[in-house]
């Protein structure tokens, strides 16, 4: 039995006999980034080629990786339970002499320290890198990283383009998805939601909406890439994202790649490269 299966089984027993403790455990699990995701052998080489550094953001020591030192910076932001190494193929695709490509392990992920981060911690790292390297030629975000990227843009981080790959559009979906994975009953789910609202975001007005990628229309071009068969973030989130940004977005659909192989597909890589080339032409 896997660690996740064991946790789900234990939580199931708690829901039967100690509902309050079950809600508390669900809250901790919801915020936990879990054990660091292992770097796949095919990703190790590209990480080894990066310049490694660290920055401190909100008390967290954050691992940062850079490739190249050109004047045009492209920032890559991974999702929940992810790490920078997942972008190995995208780094290879986008490397050029005139670019600096940046990625980071968010707090509590990969080689970065920190516990129980939320979307604002991800966004704070993006904002700090934006102050140092921005304005960005483009930002590329995977999964949960899309929430953080759009939040950082609304907070003032400048970029000419945004690419969302398998992106989450609504903060509430993060609760819905985890609820399904943990098999929460309605009572435990209600307890989880109340704890999130009271403990984590009590000072953020209308946070379910204001921290979502749908909070306000983006003024920069947005490329939405999503797989029809994504079992982690369903295609419906891409539809919601596109509907929230009708004037600036376009959508590319794939099939059979699920949530992570989409990061390595050559057609996807070509589409991202072409999208950034349009930014070059626009700037010229």
Backbone bond lengths (Angstrom), bond angles and torsions (degrees), N, CA, C in turn:
res aa  C-N    CA-C-N  psi(-1)  N-CA   C-N-CA  omega(-1)  CA-C   N-CA-C  phi
1 X - - - 1.466 - - 1.526 109.57 -
2 X 1.327 117.20 132.91 1.457 121.63 -179.07 1.524 110.45 -72.24
3 X 1.350 114.94 167.10 1.460 120.06 178.17 1.527 110.05 -60.45
4 X 1.346 115.81 -41.81 1.461 118.68 -179.60 1.524 111.39 -64.38
5 X 1.342 117.04 -42.86 1.466 120.43 179.44 1.522 111.38 -62.42
6 X 1.333 115.52 -38.56 1.467 119.79 178.17 1.526 110.63 -64.45
7 X 1.345 116.10 -43.83 1.467 120.31 179.54 1.522 111.21 -63.02
8 X 1.338 116.87 -41.14 1.462 120.95 179.78 1.528 110.15 -65.19
9 X 1.342 116.92 -42.40 1.463 120.43 179.56 1.526 111.01 -64.36
10 X 1.319 117.00 -42.48 1.464 121.01 178.70 1.524 110.67 -63.97
11 X 1.321 116.00 -42.49 1.458 120.14 179.35 1.524 110.81 -64.77
12 X 1.331 116.33 -34.85 1.452 119.63 177.24 1.517 112.39 -61.76
13 X 1.327 116.71 -41.07 1.471 120.73 177.16 1.529 110.58 -65.98
14 X 1.320 116.07 -40.47 1.462 119.69 179.44 1.526 110.72 -63.52
15 X 1.320 116.88 -37.71 1.467 119.44 179.71 1.530 111.14 -63.89
16 X 1.306 116.49 -30.39 1.473 120.15 179.84 1.522 112.05 -76.51
17 X 1.343 115.97 -39.92 1.465 118.85 -169.25 1.530 114.76 -111.76
18 X 1.318 118.32 -26.41 1.470 120.98 -179.42 1.528 108.93 -138.57
19 X 1.325 118.93 74.45 1.468 122.29 -174.09 1.524 114.34 -56.39
20 X 1.348 116.23 -38.16 1.466 117.94 -178.78 1.525 111.13 -66.47
21 X 1.333 116.82 -42.68 1.460 120.15 177.43 1.525 110.92 -66.75
22 X 1.321 116.69 -31.62 1.462 120.28 177.65 1.521 110.63 -63.75
23 X 1.323 117.32 -42.97 1.460 121.08 178.34 1.525 110.88 -64.87
24 X 1.335 115.95 -37.92 1.466 120.33 178.53 1.529 110.31 -65.40
25 X 1.334 115.94 -44.64 1.459 119.73 178.85 1.528 111.03 -63.91
26 X 1.325 116.78 -39.42 1.465 120.67 178.76 1.520 110.70 -62.64
27 X 1.328 117.19 -37.12 1.462 121.22 179.10 1.532 110.81 -63.89
28 X 1.330 116.70 -45.25 1.467 120.61 179.58 1.530 110.16 -64.26
29 X 1.342 116.49 -43.01 1.457 120.36 179.76 1.527 111.09 -64.94
30 X 1.336 116.46 -35.99 1.462 120.31 -179.71 1.525 111.10 -62.54
31 X 1.334 116.76 -36.90 1.452 121.20 -178.43 1.528 113.51 -87.44
32 X 1.320 116.67 -17.26 1.454 120.13 -173.34 1.520 111.50 -76.29
33 X 1.328 116.50 134.47 1.461 120.75 175.78 1.522 111.29 -86.94
34 X 1.340 117.43 -2.78 1.458 120.94 176.04 1.517 112.65 72.74
35 X 1.332 115.68 -169.37 1.458 120.79 177.64 1.521 109.94 -69.25
36 X 1.344 118.06 145.69 1.467 119.85 179.69 1.519 111.44 -56.38
37 X 1.310 115.82 134.81 1.456 120.83 177.66 1.513 109.56 -68.25
38 X 1.327 116.43 134.84 1.455 120.93 -178.48 1.533 110.61 -70.84
39 X 1.340 115.15 146.11 1.459 120.57 176.53 1.515 108.37 -82.03
40 X 1.325 116.43 124.05 1.461 121.28 179.48 1.530 109.09 -68.78
41 X 1.338 117.99 144.96 1.476 119.84 -179.71 1.526 113.75 -51.99
42 X 1.334 118.41 -36.27 1.463 119.45 -178.70 1.526 111.32 -70.42
43 X 1.347 116.65 -17.10 1.464 120.48 -179.94 1.523 112.84 -93.68
44 X 1.331 116.43 -16.41 1.459 119.85 -174.54 1.521 112.28 -64.63
45 X 1.338 116.31 -37.08 1.467 119.36 -176.88 1.518 111.19 -64.66
46 X 1.322 117.29 -43.97 1.464 119.61 -178.04 1.525 110.94 -68.55
47 X 1.328 117.52 -35.29 1.466 120.59 176.55 1.528 110.00 -67.01
48 X 1.326 116.30 -37.25 1.463 119.98 179.08 1.528 111.87 -64.68
49 X 1.339 116.75 -27.06 1.456 120.49 -179.25 1.532 112.58 -80.77
50 X 1.329 117.18 -13.09 1.459 120.76 -176.58 1.525 111.50 -77.43
51 X 1.317 115.12 155.62 1.464 120.88 167.36 1.526 107.10 -84.98
52 X 1.336 116.28 123.86 1.460 121.36 -175.74 1.524 109.61 -98.88
53 X 1.321 115.64 136.11 1.455 121.08 176.35 1.517 108.68 -150.63
54 X 1.309 116.87 176.45 1.468 121.02 176.70 1.531 108.90 -135.76
55 X 1.322 114.80 150.51 1.454 121.45 171.17 1.523 107.40 -130.73
56 X 1.319 116.44 158.48 1.461 120.71 176.76 1.518 108.72 -107.91
57 X 1.320 115.52 125.61 1.459 121.64 -179.54 1.521 108.25 -133.13
58 X 1.308 116.57 119.46 1.471 122.06 179.44 1.532 111.95 52.29
59 X 1.325 115.61 38.45 1.459 120.37 178.31 1.509 114.57 84.01
60 X 1.331 118.86 -3.10 1.460 122.55 178.95 1.526 110.12 -96.41
61 X 1.318 116.31 139.55 1.464 120.80 171.41 1.521 107.73 -90.25
62 X 1.316 116.02 115.96 1.464 121.73 -171.63 1.527 109.94 -111.51
63 X 1.335 115.73 128.06 1.465 121.51 177.92 1.525 109.85 -80.11
64 X 1.344 115.52 129.64 1.462 122.06 -178.48 1.528 108.91 -122.82
65 X 1.321 115.74 141.46 1.461 122.29 -179.09 1.526 108.01 -125.63
66 X 1.345 116.48 134.17 1.455 120.23 178.24 1.525 109.62 -130.97
67 X 1.320 113.80 144.18 1.460 121.96 175.15 1.524 107.68 -125.40
68 X 1.325 116.26 120.30 1.453 120.35 -179.52 1.519 112.61 84.13
69 X 1.329 114.70 173.48 1.465 119.67 -179.62 1.526 111.04 -143.60
70 X 1.320 116.09 31.31 1.455 120.23 179.61 1.520 112.21 -73.87
71 X 1.323 117.73 169.66 1.473 121.51 -175.48 1.524 114.23 -75.01
72 X 1.325 118.04 -18.08 1.469 121.02 -177.86 1.528 109.58 -100.21
73 X 1.322 116.44 116.15 1.457 121.31 -175.50 1.526 111.00 -99.36
74 X 1.334 115.49 134.86 1.466 122.74 175.41 1.524 107.24 -120.26
75 X 1.324 116.81 125.38 1.467 121.62 -176.85 1.524 110.53 -106.42
76 X 1.332 116.29 132.30 1.457 123.41 178.96 1.525 109.21 -111.85
77 X 1.334 117.57 128.91 1.467 121.96 -177.65 1.521 109.70 -124.58
78 X 1.328 116.45 119.92 1.465 121.46 -177.56 1.523 110.96 -81.99
79 X 1.322 115.64 176.58 1.451 121.49 -179.00 1.514 113.25 -101.17
80 X 1.339 115.21 -173.45 1.467 121.68 179.93 1.522 109.29 -63.66
81 X 1.323 117.31 137.66 1.466 124.21 -175.63 1.525 112.22 67.90
82 X 1.330 117.65 10.32 1.454 120.68 -178.74 1.516 112.28 -100.01
83 X 1.321 115.34 -170.08 1.454 122.06 174.89 1.525 108.44 -163.61
84 X 1.328 116.38 165.85 1.459 121.67 -173.30 1.519 112.62 -59.46
85 X 1.324 117.48 -31.81 1.468 121.05 -175.26 1.517 112.76 -59.86
86 X 1.323 117.77 -22.64 1.467 120.67 -179.89 1.525 112.34 -61.41
87 X 1.331 117.36 -19.36 1.457 121.47 -176.32 1.527 113.05 -91.49
88 X 1.327 117.74 15.89 1.462 120.43 -175.20 1.516 114.00 -52.27
89 X 1.330 117.39 -46.47 1.464 120.35 -178.18 1.525 111.49 -68.87
90 X 1.335 116.82 -36.10 1.460 119.86 178.39 1.526 110.52 -68.01
91 X 1.325 116.91 -38.62 1.466 120.29 176.19 1.524 109.81 -58.78
92 X 1.330 116.30 -47.77 1.463 119.91 -179.34 1.526 111.21 -61.26
93 X 1.320 116.85 -38.99 1.459 121.11 -178.71 1.523 112.28 -67.19
94 X 1.307 117.23 -38.13 1.467 120.92 -170.59 1.528 114.07 -95.96
95 X 1.312 117.91 -8.23 1.471 119.48 -177.35 1.525 111.34 -61.94
96 X 1.335 114.60 129.66 1.458 122.79 176.06 1.515 108.10 -149.55
97 X 1.319 115.91 159.06 1.461 119.71 -177.68 1.521 112.22 -62.31
98 X 1.340 116.95 -28.52 1.460 119.14 -176.55 1.523 112.69 -92.56
99 X 1.338 117.51 12.34 1.462 120.76 -177.39 1.523 112.63 -121.22
100 X 1.331 113.55 149.75 1.459 122.52 162.60 1.524 106.25 -114.35
101 X 1.315 116.83 120.95 1.458 120.37 178.31 1.519 108.01 -102.95
102 X 1.320 115.39 129.70 1.463 122.21 -175.94 1.519 110.35 -119.75
103 X 1.317 115.13 143.54 1.461 121.21 170.18 1.518 107.39 -146.44
104 X 1.308 116.87 162.75 1.463 120.19 -179.86 1.516 109.62 -148.18
105 X 1.334 115.20 156.07 1.460 121.47 168.68 1.522 106.35 -93.07
106 X 1.324 116.48 116.61 1.461 120.25 -177.83 1.536 110.72 -62.86
107 X 1.325 118.09 158.90 1.471 120.17 178.41 1.531 111.89 -49.60
108 X 1.333 115.23 132.30 1.455 120.17 -179.75 1.512 114.05 79.71
109 X 1.331 118.10 6.91 1.457 122.99 -178.77 1.526 109.62 -126.36
110 X 1.335 116.30 150.24 1.452 120.30 175.70 1.513 112.51 53.43
111 X 1.346 115.70 -126.05 1.466 120.91 -179.06 1.528 112.75 -94.21
112 X 1.314 117.83 8.32 1.471 120.27 -179.54 1.517 111.28 -94.03
113 X 1.299 115.71 141.85 1.456 120.84 179.55 1.519 110.85 -86.46
114 X 1.309 114.09 163.05 1.451 119.18 178.90 1.514 110.43 130.94
115 X 1.327 116.38 150.91 1.455 121.92 179.39 1.525 109.64 -129.00
116 X 1.306 114.84 147.57 1.462 122.76 173.65 1.536 112.82 51.70
117 X 1.339 117.62 54.56 1.471 119.68 177.00 1.523 110.51 -76.83
118 X 1.324 116.08 166.56 1.462 119.84 170.76 1.527 107.98 -136.16
119 X 1.325 117.02 -173.48 1.459 121.09 -172.85 1.521 111.96 -59.70
120 X 1.321 118.06 -29.96 1.460 120.16 -179.35 1.521 111.50 -68.99
121 X 1.341 117.62 -31.27 1.467 120.53 176.87 1.523 110.60 -66.83
122 X 1.344 116.21 -43.84 1.469 120.15 175.19 1.528 109.59 -57.66
123 X 1.336 115.80 -49.39 1.464 120.31 -176.69 1.527 111.55 -62.51
124 X 1.316 117.38 -36.07 1.472 120.61 -179.60 1.524 111.19 -63.19
125 X 1.328 116.77 -37.30 1.466 120.04 177.07 1.527 109.92 -65.33
126 X 1.323 116.20 -44.77 1.471 120.30 178.05 1.525 110.20 -58.31
127 X 1.314 116.74 -44.21 1.464 120.97 -178.82 1.529 110.80 -64.26
128 X 1.343 116.95 -40.09 1.463 120.09 179.22 1.527 110.82 -65.48
129 X 1.324 117.41 -41.08 1.463 120.36 178.01 1.522 110.74 -69.81
130 X 1.338 116.47 -32.29 1.454 119.84 176.72 1.519 112.01 -64.33
131 X 1.323 116.59 -37.69 1.467 120.33 178.03 1.525 111.22 -65.83
132 X 1.333 115.88 -32.78 1.465 119.92 -176.71 1.528 112.43 -86.41
133 X 1.352 117.06 -39.29 1.466 120.46 -171.77 1.532 114.09 -116.12
134 X 1.315 117.29 -13.26 1.452 120.01 -173.77 1.519 113.12 -76.79
135 X 1.335 115.83 178.30 1.469 127.75 -5.25 1.527 111.10 -62.41
136 X 1.333 115.44 146.91 1.455 120.14 -177.86 1.524 110.63 -83.26
137 X 1.310 114.44 144.05 1.461 119.14 169.43 1.531 109.31 -63.67
138 X 1.333 115.25 -40.55 1.465 120.21 178.15 1.517 108.85 -161.89
139 X 1.312 114.84 157.69 1.459 122.78 170.36 1.525 107.55 -121.53
140 X 1.328 116.12 135.21 1.460 122.33 178.81 1.519 107.51 -120.29
141 X 1.327 116.74 123.77 1.467 121.02 -173.92 1.517 110.25 -126.56
142 X 1.327 115.27 139.03 1.465 121.29 177.44 1.522 109.47 -113.12
143 X 1.327 116.26 132.77 1.457 122.77 168.99 1.529 111.80 58.76
144 X 1.349 116.72 -123.78 1.463 122.80 178.88 1.525 111.74 -59.11
145 X 1.334 116.28 -26.24 1.461 119.88 179.45 1.509 113.39 -60.02
146 X 1.346 116.81 -21.82 1.465 119.59 177.98 1.522 111.35 -67.15
147 X 1.343 117.30 -39.09 1.462 120.11 176.19 1.525 110.57 -58.98
148 X 1.336 115.71 -45.69 1.462 120.29 -178.08 1.523 111.44 -66.89
149 X 1.319 117.22 -38.71 1.463 120.55 -177.54 1.516 111.56 -67.16
150 X 1.327 116.75 -45.66 1.468 119.00 179.32 1.527 111.02 -66.43
151 X 1.339 117.08 -35.16 1.464 119.77 176.82 1.525 110.40 -64.29
152 X 1.335 116.91 -44.38 1.463 120.30 179.51 1.529 111.15 -62.36
153 X 1.329 116.71 -38.69 1.468 119.76 178.29 1.528 110.08 -63.38
154 X 1.324 116.45 -43.62 1.466 118.92 178.58 1.521 111.46 -65.87
155 X 1.342 116.62 -25.90 1.471 120.43 178.47 1.526 112.48 -83.78
156 X 1.333 117.07 -0.56 1.457 119.13 174.18 1.510 116.84 117.67
157 X 1.331 119.13 -5.57 1.462 120.45 177.00 1.526 108.92 -66.93
158 X 1.333 116.40 130.84 1.462 120.62 -175.71 1.520 111.31 -97.44
159 X 1.333 115.66 133.76 1.450 122.19 173.58 1.514 108.27 -148.46
160 X 1.335 116.24 150.17 1.459 118.92 179.24 1.524 111.69 -85.70
161 X 1.347 117.80 -21.40 1.461 121.22 -177.22 1.526 109.10 -151.42
162 X 1.335 115.12 157.05 1.459 121.15 175.02 1.522 108.54 -135.59
163 X 1.329 116.02 133.85 1.462 122.71 174.49 1.522 107.75 -115.79
164 X 1.328 116.47 124.81 1.461 122.00 176.28 1.525 108.31 -109.45
165 X 1.330 117.10 122.17 1.460 121.76 -179.71 1.531 108.18 -116.05
166 X 1.318 116.21 116.05 1.462 119.48 -177.10 1.511 111.12 55.75
167 X 1.323 117.15 38.65 1.449 121.55 -168.58 1.517 114.96 -79.60
168 X 1.328 114.86 144.20 1.463 122.04 171.26 1.523 108.00 -80.84
169 X 1.329 116.30 132.56 1.457 120.92 179.69 1.520 112.54 -98.41
170 X 1.332 117.30 -34.48 1.464 121.92 -172.52 1.524 110.98 -120.66
171 X 1.319 116.75 130.46 1.462 120.38 178.05 1.523 111.07 -59.02
172 X 1.317 117.90 -38.27 1.462 120.37 -178.98 1.524 111.69 -61.01
173 X 1.332 117.08 -28.92 1.469 118.98 178.57 1.530 111.14 -60.97
174 X 1.335 116.81 -32.75 1.467 119.71 -179.75 1.528 110.10 -60.62
175 X 1.326 116.53 -35.81 1.469 120.23 176.01 1.521 110.29 -72.23
176 X 1.310 116.26 -44.12 1.462 120.28 -178.93 1.519 111.30 -59.99
177 X 1.332 117.21 -44.02 1.460 120.45 -177.57 1.523 111.57 -67.29
178 X 1.333 116.42 -44.07 1.468 119.94 179.54 1.526 109.98 -65.77
179 X 1.331 116.27 -35.66 1.460 119.91 177.32 1.521 111.02 -58.98
180 X 1.341 115.77 -41.48 1.453 119.02 178.64 1.512 112.69 -67.98
181 X 1.328 116.50 -41.69 1.468 120.47 179.84 1.524 111.00 -63.91
182 X 1.341 116.52 -40.99 1.465 120.77 -178.22 1.525 112.81 -85.85
183 X 1.345 116.40 -4.20 1.466 121.61 178.54 1.537 111.51 56.22
184 X 1.313 114.30 53.12 1.454 119.61 -179.09 1.520 110.41 -79.27
185 X 1.323 115.86 139.18 1.456 119.33 173.15 1.531 108.27 -82.61
186 X 1.332 119.06 166.93 1.478 120.93 -175.59 1.522 113.59 -55.45
187 X 1.332 117.50 -37.51 1.457 119.94 -178.13 1.529 110.77 -66.35
188 X 1.327 116.79 -44.53 1.458 119.75 179.78 1.521 111.09 -67.58
189 X 1.326 116.92 -39.64 1.468 120.61 178.24 1.522 110.30 -61.06
190 X 1.327 117.05 -42.04 1.462 120.22 178.67 1.523 110.63 -63.11
191 X 1.335 116.80 -40.81 1.457 120.07 177.24 1.518 112.31 -64.74
192 X 1.326 116.71 -37.76 1.468 121.05 177.16 1.520 110.52 -63.19
193 X 1.336 117.22 -48.01 1.460 121.21 -178.52 1.521 110.88 -61.06
194 X 1.335 116.87 -42.79 1.467 119.66 -179.79 1.519 111.54 -64.29
195 X 1.318 117.99 -37.45 1.463 120.91 178.18 1.524 110.92 -67.81
196 X 1.323 117.30 -40.44 1.466 120.39 176.84 1.522 110.34 -60.98
197 X 1.312 115.98 -46.86 1.457 120.35 -177.58 1.533 111.91 -65.41
198 X 1.333 116.63 -39.39 1.464 120.65 -174.63 1.525 112.55 -81.95
199 X 1.327 117.51 -40.09 1.462 120.58 -170.69 1.524 113.90 -95.53
200 X 1.316 116.00 -33.70 1.458 117.79 -169.43 1.519 113.68 -100.48
201 X 1.312 116.84 -40.13 1.460 119.74 -170.73 1.523 112.88 -127.78
202 X 1.316 117.46 25.96 1.467 120.03 -175.46 1.517 112.77 -61.88
203 X 1.335 117.98 -25.63 1.460 121.14 -177.36 1.531 112.67 -97.78
204 X 1.326 116.53 5.22 1.466 120.19 -179.64 1.524 108.93 -105.00
205 X 1.327 118.72 111.22 1.474 120.42 -178.32 1.533 111.79 -60.45
206 X 1.324 115.09 132.51 1.464 121.55 174.63 1.526 111.24 48.18
207 X 1.338 116.99 47.14 1.463 120.37 -168.50 1.516 114.02 -63.81
208 X 1.346 118.77 -30.97 1.463 119.07 179.57 1.527 110.35 -57.53
209 X 1.322 116.29 -34.15 1.463 120.53 179.11 1.522 112.26 -94.67
210 X 1.328 117.71 -42.26 1.462 120.43 -172.44 1.530 112.65 -69.23
211 X 1.325 118.28 -23.04 1.461 121.14 178.19 1.530 112.45 -98.90
212 X 1.319 117.08 2.60 1.458 120.95 178.29 1.521 110.83 -85.02
213 X 1.328 116.15 161.76 1.466 120.72 179.30 1.513 111.92 -75.01
214 X 1.319 116.56 -3.25 1.462 122.05 -179.23 1.532 112.09 -102.28
215 X 1.333 117.66 7.72 1.464 121.16 -171.34 1.521 113.19 -62.47
216 X 1.326 116.75 -36.04 1.471 120.74 -179.43 1.518 108.36 -155.98
217 X 1.331 118.07 148.11 1.466 120.47 179.85 1.529 111.53 -61.14
218 X 1.318 116.15 136.10 1.453 120.89 176.70 1.520 109.92 -78.61
219 X 1.314 115.57 145.90 1.458 120.25 178.09 1.520 111.79 -97.37
220 X 1.338 117.46 -2.12 1.463 120.57 179.62 1.522 109.09 -107.09
221 X 1.342 117.93 152.02 1.459 120.80 177.32 1.530 111.23 -59.28
222 X 1.322 115.51 138.19 1.461 122.47 -175.68 1.521 109.17 -126.92
223 X 1.327 116.62 123.28 1.459 122.45 173.56 1.521 108.19 -103.33
224 X 1.328 116.35 118.05 1.466 122.16 -179.77 1.526 108.09 -102.37
225 X 1.319 116.23 116.70 1.462 121.84 177.57 1.520 107.68 -113.81
226 X 1.322 116.49 125.07 1.466 118.77 -176.60 1.526 109.31 -149.67
227 X 1.328 115.47 141.12 1.455 120.59 178.61 1.527 110.33 -91.00
228 X 1.325 115.95 133.66 1.462 120.39 -179.97 1.529 111.85 -60.66
229 X 1.330 116.35 -26.33 1.461 121.28 -175.58 1.531 112.31 -102.17
230 X 1.317 117.11 18.36 1.469 121.06 -179.87 1.527 109.30 -64.60
231 X 1.331 115.87 117.53 1.469 120.36 -179.22 1.521 112.29 -93.80
232 X 1.332 118.03 -7.61 1.468 121.97 178.97 1.522 110.87 -93.41
233 X 1.316 115.99 -48.49 1.461 121.78 177.36 1.528 106.85 -126.67
234 X 1.315 118.81 100.15 1.472 121.21 -174.90 1.519 112.80 -58.25
235 X 1.333 113.85 154.31 1.462 120.68 -178.76 1.523 112.22 -56.21
236 X 1.324 118.15 -24.75 1.461 120.55 178.81 1.513 113.10 -56.13
237 X 1.330 117.29 -29.74 1.469 119.79 177.15 1.526 111.35 -67.26
238 X 1.329 117.40 -32.87 1.462 120.58 175.86 1.520 110.39 -66.74
239 X 1.329 116.40 -39.01 1.460 120.09 178.01 1.526 110.95 -63.48
240 X 1.334 115.94 -42.42 1.464 120.39 178.30 1.523 110.47 -63.05
241 X 1.327 116.64 -42.34 1.466 121.11 -179.46 1.522 111.02 -64.53
242 X 1.321 116.87 -43.91 1.457 120.70 -179.91 1.529 111.16 -64.63
243 X 1.338 116.51 -40.18 1.468 120.25 -179.98 1.520 111.73 -65.00
244 X 1.336 116.64 -29.73 1.471 120.20 -179.57 1.524 112.19 -78.03
245 X 1.352 117.32 -19.14 1.465 121.28 -177.72 1.528 110.02 -131.62
246 X 1.319 117.19 58.89 1.473 120.08 -171.95 1.522 113.98 -66.69
247 X 1.318 117.20 -27.63 1.467 119.96 -174.75 1.521 113.17 -84.35
248 X 1.332 117.14 -21.38 1.467 119.30 -172.18 1.525 113.88 -119.06
249 X 1.327 118.60 -5.94 1.463 120.08 -172.40 1.521 112.92 -107.11
250 X 1.316 114.53 153.61 1.457 123.31 167.32 1.525 107.02 -135.48
251 X 1.313 117.05 154.48 1.469 120.76 -174.09 1.519 110.87 -123.01
252 X 1.331 115.47 134.86 1.463 122.70 173.30 1.519 107.72 -116.67
253 X 1.315 117.01 123.42 1.457 121.79 -179.56 1.522 110.18 -104.48
254 X 1.329 115.58 140.91 1.461 121.66 173.45 1.525 108.19 -122.56
255 X 1.311 116.35 172.56 1.465 121.08 178.93 1.525 109.45 -138.95
256 X 1.330 115.39 142.03 1.453 121.44 173.85 1.513 115.95 77.71
257 X 1.327 118.44 7.48 1.468 121.11 -177.90 1.522 112.92 -100.63
258 X 1.322 117.10 -14.50 1.455 122.97 -178.53 1.530 110.03 57.35
259 X 1.325 116.53 -147.50 1.468 120.46 -167.00 1.525 113.69 -92.65
260 X 1.327 118.08 -25.98 1.453 119.81 -174.42 1.527 113.71 -113.18
261 X 1.330 118.05 -35.01 1.468 118.68 179.16 1.517 111.50 -64.48
262 X 1.334 116.36 -21.85 1.460 119.84 177.94 1.527 111.30 -60.58
263 X 1.318 117.80 -24.34 1.461 121.76 178.96 1.524 112.42 -73.75
264 X 1.336 116.84 -13.12 1.465 120.47 -175.60 1.526 113.00 -116.26
265 X 1.305 118.11 -3.90 1.452 121.91 -175.87 1.530 110.69 -71.50
266 X 1.325 117.15 133.61 1.461 120.07 -174.58 1.524 112.27 -67.08
267 X 1.334 118.55 -36.33 1.460 119.53 177.15 1.525 111.27 -63.15
268 X 1.328 116.19 -37.64 1.463 120.61 176.87 1.527 110.05 -65.92
269 X 1.322 116.66 -44.77 1.463 120.77 179.01 1.527 110.83 -60.90
270 X 1.334 116.20 -41.78 1.463 119.90 178.49 1.528 111.17 -63.21
271 X 1.338 116.11 -40.09 1.460 119.98 -179.31 1.526 111.38 -64.80
272 X 1.330 116.35 -40.38 1.461 119.92 178.65 1.526 110.14 -65.11
273 X 1.326 115.92 -45.28 1.463 120.50 -179.86 1.524 110.88 -60.50
274 X 1.334 117.03 -42.21 1.463 120.99 178.73 1.528 111.11 -65.04
275 X 1.316 116.48 -40.67 1.465 121.41 -179.84 1.522 110.39 -61.71
276 X 1.322 117.08 -41.14 1.464 120.09 177.61 1.526 111.65 -70.93
277 X 1.325 117.02 -30.98 1.464 119.86 176.74 1.522 111.10 -64.91
278 X 1.335 116.39 -33.03 1.459 120.01 176.18 1.524 110.51 -63.78
279 X 1.342 115.75 -35.40 1.468 119.18 176.54 1.513 110.75 -65.46
280 X 1.352 116.91 -38.93 1.463 120.60 177.24 1.526 110.42 -60.89
281 X 1.335 116.06 -44.83 1.451 120.09 -178.63 1.528 111.43 -65.39
282 X 1.327 115.42 -38.36 1.467 120.05 178.71 1.516 111.27 -64.81
283 X 1.340 116.10 -42.31 1.465 119.96 179.29 1.520 111.17 -64.55
284 X 1.354 115.60 -37.70 1.466 119.13 179.77 1.513 110.98 -66.88
